[in-house]
């Protein structure tokens, strides 16, 4: 399934999100953090230091308290004092290991090999591009309370009339003629057992599932029909070589108040505006730039592409519905 759009992830719950330990998150990001001063050419030797600002000396190199704090990010303030001390020491020890490895690389002159030089340059450009994206995003206005209220009112199926849907799903992949015949059987009320027997005799692949999905985790084109469907009614979503049959077993109302939804709506509207703003600014900058495609790329016409966004800006929780929807090629 494509990236979730304006009506599919605004109120995503986080209960299904995999829990990752803070220390694992820290360690996984330390390498990039440690590389930043190097790739930007502004290493620790350019900082004005005192003994209180240096966390550790490794041979001729130094690891500053600033690097430790940067590695921890916002997590530092969310730790209790006893845990904070332990985690900060773990981070420092990891940075020391990295510093030793980096010094060994410089001693061996690995940093001068073409592959490493290119990798450092690529990392430098990525860091700079991300910094620009973050700065540009921070300059964009936040959505007003009027905009948030309007979005809430415009999407009752996600908020005021939100429901939890119990669904039976059947994903089928096969030739178009077989899928059309399947649709006729669905429309005529053929029993599920008879449909399963019929599918077993046809050159198709199919999988069935039972899922419980809140409205925000259901693709909007399916949700629009589900809100009007009665219990026991099936929806048939067809593509040239695949189909998804969704049967509404039951549903229960579980509305979300505007006060509870407002923070997520505001975040979504901010992300939406940020995406459009970045794309427009990249387009403007490209129009001012001289860009020449060479070699094998000279004769190809590039497709328009939306500007990338800083990572970890949106929340989404994959549901059983989304996984099946993706399986059938949507």
SULVENKA-V978785 format. One record per backbone hydrogen bond with DSSP energy under -1.0 kcal/mol. CO is the residue of the C=O (numbers start at 0). NH is the residue of the N-H. E is the energy in kcal/mol with one decimal. If there is no record, write none. Layout:
BEGIN
<<CO NH E> <CO NH E>>
END
This chain:
BEGIN
<<4 7 -1.8> <8 11 -1.3> <13 16 -1.3> <20 24 -2.1> <21 25 -2.3> <22 26 -2.7> <23 27 -2.3> <28 32 -1.9> <29 33 -3.0> <30 34 -1.7> <31 35 -1.4> <34 38 -3.2> <35 39 -2.1> <36 41 -2.3> <42 45 -2.0> <43 46 -1.3> <49 52 -1.4> <52 64 -3.1> <55 62 -3.2> <57 60 -2.6> <60 57 -2.8> <62 54 -2.6> <62 55 -1.6> <63 67 -1.5> <64 68 -2.8> <65 69 -2.8> <66 70 -2.1> <67 71 -1.8> <68 72 -2.2> <71 74 -1.4> <74 77 -1.5> <75 78 -1.2> <79 83 -2.9> <80 84 -1.9> <81 85 -1.4> <82 86 -2.9> <83 87 -2.7> <84 88 -1.9> <85 89 -2.2> <86 90 -2.6> <87 91 -2.3> <88 92 -2.6> <89 93 -2.0> <90 94 -2.4> <91 95 -2.3> <92 96 -2.1> <93 97 -2.1> <94 98 -2.5> <95 99 -2.5> <96 100 -2.2> <97 101 -2.8> <98 102 -2.7> <99 103 -2.2> <100 104 -2.0> <101 105 -2.2> <102 106 -2.7> <103 107 -2.0> <104 109 -2.9> <108 111 -1.3> <109 112 -1.7> <112 116 -2.8> <113 117 -2.4> <114 118 -2.0> <115 119 -2.8> <116 120 -2.2> <117 121 -2.5> <118 122 -2.5> <119 123 -2.5> <120 124 -2.2> <121 125 -2.1> <122 126 -2.5> <123 127 -2.4> <124 128 -2.7> <125 129 -2.6> <126 130 -2.3> <127 131 -2.4> <128 132 -2.5> <129 133 -2.6> <130 134 -2.4> <131 135 -2.9> <132 136 -2.6> <133 137 -2.2> <136 139 -1.3> <143 147 -2.0> <144 148 -2.4> <145 149 -2.3> <146 150 -2.2> <147 151 -2.2> <148 152 -2.3> <149 153 -2.2> <154 157 -1.5> <155 160 -3.1> <158 161 -1.6> <158 255 -1.8> <161 253 -2.9> <162 214 -1.4> <163 251 -1.9> <164 212 -2.8> <165 248 -2.4> <165 249 -1.3> <166 210 -2.4> <167 246 -3.2> <168 208 -2.1> <169 244 -3.0> <170 206 -2.0> <171 242 -2.6> <172 204 -2.4> <174 178 -2.0> <175 179 -2.3> <176 180 -1.8> <177 181 -2.2> <178 182 -2.2> <179 183 -1.7> <180 184 -1.7> <181 185 -2.3> <182 186 -2.9> <183 187 -1.8> <184 189 -2.4> <185 188 -1.3> <190 194 -2.2> <191 195 -2.4> <192 196 -2.1> <193 197 -2.3> <194 198 -2.7> <195 199 -1.9> <197 200 -1.1> <198 201 -1.7> <201 203 -2.3> <204 172 -3.1> <206 170 -2.8> <208 168 -3.1> <210 166 -3.1> <212 164 -3.1> <213 216 -1.9> <214 217 -1.7> <218 221 -1.4> <218 222 -2.6> <219 223 -2.2> <221 225 -2.3> <222 226 -2.3> <229 232 -2.4> <232 247 -2.5> <234 245 -2.3> <236 243 -2.7> <240 173 -1.6> <241 238 -3.2> <242 171 -2.9> <243 236 -2.7> <244 169 -2.3> <245 234 -3.1> <246 167 -2.4> <247 231 -4.2> <249 165 -3.0> <251 163 -2.8> <256 260 -2.3> <257 261 -2.1> <260 264 -2.5> <261 265 -2.9> <262 266 -2.1> <263 267 -2.6> <264 268 -2.9> <265 269 -2.2> <266 270 -2.5> <267 271 -2.6> <268 272 -2.5> <269 273 -2.7> <270 274 -2.6> <271 275 -2.0> <272 276 -2.8> <273 277 -2.8> <274 278 -2.1> <275 279 -2.4> <276 280 -2.3> <277 281 -2.9> <278 282 -2.1> <279 283 -2.3> <280 284 -2.6> <281 285 -2.6> <282 286 -2.0> <283 287 -1.1> <293 296 -1.9> <294 297 -1.7> <318 322 -2.1> <319 323 -2.2> <320 324 -2.6> <321 325 -2.1> <322 326 -1.8> <323 327 -1.4> <324 329 -1.6> <325 328 -1.7>>
END
